[in-house]
Amino acid sequence: MPKSKRDKKVSLTQTRKKGLELKQKLIEKIRETADQYARIFTFSVHNMRNVQLKEIRQEWNHSRFFFGKNKVMQLALGRTEDEEYRENLHKLTQHLQGQTGLLFTNSKEKEVLKYFDELYVPNYARSGTVATQTVLLEEGPLAEFSHSLEPQLRQLGLPTQLKRGVIHLLKDHTVCEKGQVLNPEQCRILKLFGHQMSEFHITIDGMWSNTGKWKRFDDRPEHIVPTKVRVKPKKDESKKDDDADESKMLEGEESEPEDDEDES
């Protein structure tokens, strides 16, 4: 049977392409914003998280953030000295590479640098992240986990065993070493143990002022993190109760002969 011409497959994931008109509107908006604010800061985002970036936008609602297509932002402000929208803006656009964006603000330089130098939000690492610390799990009971998670921990590569309903780590286990690229299993283990290896951070790279001056920041302070972390096992409360019961039984056994001696 011949195929009907009206029988067409329509993909439900089909989206409209962002055309030239939308890019032109974005260029106009960037240029209008450049005329409204005294300073433009270029920034780089490390360990991108949309939630944290949204919170920063709300806190800095007196300013404007542009974080998107670098080529469109470069075109708006000017890629060369002949194309630049304002004086020396081409020096700014040369540094729009990778996870970078623009902050338009009237805030002072010291205020902006102080805020972002102190902005470090801990997060769980994703696969492909470079480990910043060596994490070692010590031998002992893992009382914080339910007994039903023991097979899952073994599948992740942990040397575990179920003893009297409590998961035990049979020997010390190194989850990751500093400088190592994390795989999905390592990231899962770090998350289960509540160890946040990654940090969301924004680095201010440079500043352009409406006087035409461009300034580069290359000597920003580094955030120091410990190189090694030891995760100690929590005390097994059930075992502690059993030990207390056993000690009471022993005390009872010792007291019984004393009563017999008094009677005799």
Order of alpha helices (4+ residues) and beta strands (2+ residues): alpha-beta-alpha-beta-alpha-alpha-beta-alpha-beta-beta-beta-alpha-beta-beta-beta-alpha-beta-beta-beta-alpha
